Amino acid sequence: MSEVAGATSAAEDTNKIARLEVELAEARAELRAEKDRFRELRHRVRNDLQALATLISAQSRRLEKPEGCSNCAMRLRSAIELHNALDDEDDADICMSSYLSALSEARRKAFDDRIAGETIADEDIFLDYRRAQCVGLFYVEAVTNAMKHAFRGAMRGEVHARLRRIGDRLVFTIADNGCGFDPANVPKGAGLQLMRGLARQLKGEVIFERLPRGALVRLDFPEHVG
């Protein structure tokens, strides 16, 4: 009797395992389908943003003061490059070296080569989507602020940016060689308020410095947030 009961129990366990394997396979197939649908949606959003950025850039060429449109286009391109980074990395964290390099190229296109300079980051810095987005928007605001205040009119100049690790913190500096300003009297425009707000979201701080020629913005924040 005990042998029969044991055989029955083993058969039930086998059937249960088989059912669980089928359910697991179905769940995996559903997950793959959901990921495919999400990638397709992300692709469509990116294309829509790209089309809108192109239209804004084209409109800016018809205006006497195109800076406003260029700034909007730059912000849109920041979102586009973040989507591109997600496509490249799938669901992993964002490689900041690749992301900021793409933003630098977007900056060059948005401002028709008026602003030269390079943007570099340590190769091993990776951030999650939300924090990478904050850093990208901070970069955009710093560049557009330089366009507005440091390089007025058709003035040409340079903007250099660097993201590096110092201990357990990340330091992002954006420096220009424009007309400079007095850090004690930093204007309270919407762009600077946004930069300070982004720094708070990153649990960090933003510092403005005057250079012998130009100005520097420093964003200092922890690499990891508990």
FENLINGI-V192080 format. One record per residue. N is the residue number from 1. PHI is phi in whole degrees, 0 to 359 (999 if undefined). NEAR is the number of other ideal C-beta (glycine too) atoms within 10 Angstrom. D_CENTER is the distance of its C-alpha to the mean C-alpha in Angstrom with 1 decimal. Layout:
n=[N:N]
phi=[PHI:PHI]
near=[NEAR:NEAR]
d_center=[D_CENTER:D_CENTER]
//
This chain:
n=[1:2:3:4:5:6:7:8:9:10:11:12:13:14:15:16:17:18:19:20:21:22:23:24:25:26:27:28:29:30:31:32:33:34:35:36:37:38:39:40:41:42:43:44:45:46:47:48:49:50:51:52:53:54:55:56:57:58:59:60:61:62:63:64:65:66:67:68:69:70:71:72:73:74:75:76:77:78:79:80:81:82:83:84:85:86:87:88:89:90:91:92:93:94:95:96:97:98:99:100:101:102:103:104:105:106:107:108:109:110:111:112:113:114:115:116:117:118:119:120:121:122:123:124:125:126:127:128:129:130:131:132:133:134:135:136:137:138:139:140:141:142:143:144:145:146:147:148:149:150:151:152:153:154:155:156:157:158:159:160:161:162:163:164:165:166:167:168:169:170:171:172:173:174:175:176:177:178:179:180:181:182:183:184:185:186:187:188:189:190:191:192:193:194:195:196:197:198:199:200:201:202:203:204:205:206:207:208:209:210:211:212:213:214:215:216:217:218:219:220:221:222:223:224:225:226]
phi=[999:295:294:295:297:295:295:295:297:296:294:296:297:297:295:296:298:297:296:296:295:295:297:296:297:294:296:295:295:294:296:298:296:296:297:296:295:294:297:295:297:297:296:293:299:299:295:296:296:297:297:294:297:295:296:295:299:296:295:298:290:263:259:290:238:280:300:300:293:298:296:298:298:296:296:295:295:298:295:297:294:293:296:299:296:295:296:291:261:60:257:280:293:277:283:290:297:292:296:290:297:294:295:298:293:297:299:300:291:294:250:52:66:295:248:265:117:238:232:229:213:304:295:259:263:233:232:290:306:295:288:298:297:299:295:298:294:299:300:299:294:295:292:293:293:296:299:281:250:272:235:287:64:262:299:265:188:229:228:243:232:213:246:219:261:232:67:260:237:248:237:244:244:233:240:236:247:276:280:77:197:266:302:288:232:293:296:258:283:298:296:291:297:296:299:293:295:295:298:296:297:272:61:235:218:241:233:252:230:266:255:307:220:106:215:224:245:240:251:239:208:291:291:238:244:286]
near=[5:6:7:8:9:10:10:10:10:10:10:10:10:10:10:10:10:10:10:10:10:10:10:10:10:10:10:10:10:10:10:10:10:10:12:10:10:12:13:10:10:14:12:10:13:18:12:12:19:16:11:15:22:13:13:21:20:11:13:20:10:8:11:4:9:18:16:13:19:23:22:18:24:24:20:23:26:24:19:21:23:21:16:17:22:19:12:13:15:8:8:11:14:25:19:23:17:16:29:25:16:20:25:20:13:22:23:15:14:27:23:12:8:14:22:13:18:11:23:14:21:12:10:9:21:16:22:11:14:10:23:21:18:20:26:26:20:27:27:24:26:25:27:21:22:24:24:15:18:20:22:11:6:6:12:12:18:15:25:17:23:15:22:13:13:9:8:8:13:24:16:26:17:24:21:27:20:22:15:17:17:9:12:7:7:14:10:8:13:8:16:18:11:15:23:15:15:22:20:13:14:22:11:21:12:21:13:15:14:13:12:6:12:21:24:17:24:16:23:16:23:14:14:9:10:4]
d_center=[67.8:65.1:64.4:63.9:61.7:59.6:59.3:58.3:55.6:54.2:54.2:52.3:49.7:49.3:48.9:46.4:44.3:44.6:43.4:40.5:39.5:39.7:37.6:35.0:35.0:34.6:31.7:29.9:30.7:29.4:26.1:25.7:26.5:24.0:21.2:22.4:22.5:18.9:17.7:19.9:18.6:15.0:16.4:18.3:15.6:13.6:16.9:17.7:14.6:15.5:19.1:18.4:16.4:19.4:21.9:20.4:20.4:24.0:25.1:24.0:26.5:29.3:28.7:30.4:27.3:24.3:21.7:20.9:20.2:18.2:15.9:15.5:14.9:12.2:10.3:11.1:10.0:6.4:6.9:9.0:7.1:4.9:8.6:9.9:8.3:9.8:12.9:13.2:12.9:14.6:14.4:13.5:10.8:7.8:9.4:7.8:10.6:10.0:6.4:7.5:10.7:9.8:8.4:11.7:13.6:12.4:13.5:16.7:17.5:16.8:19.2:21.8:21.8:23.0:20.5:20.6:19.2:16.9:13.6:14.0:12.9:15.2:15.3:15.6:12.7:10.9:9.0:9.3:7.1:7.8:7.5:4.2:3.5:6.4:6.0:4.0:6.7:9.1:9.0:9.8:12.4:13.9:14.4:15.8:17.9:19.3:20.2:22.0:23.9:24.0:24.6:26.7:28.2:28.1:27.7:25.9:24.1:21.6:18.2:17.4:14.4:14.4:12.8:15.7:17.3:20.5:22.4:20.4:18.0:15.0:15.5:13.2:15.6:15.5:19.1:20.9:24.6:25.4:28.1:26.8:27.5:29.2:26.9:29.6:29.3:25.6:25.5:24.2:22.4:19.9:17.0:18.1:18.6:15.1:14.0:16.6:15.6:12.0:13.9:16.2:13.8:12.8:16.6:16.6:18.1:17.6:20.5:21.7:24.1:26.5:27.0:30.3:28.6:25.5:23.1:20.5:17.8:17.2:14.7:16.4:15.4:16.6:15.0:16.4:17.3:20.6]
//
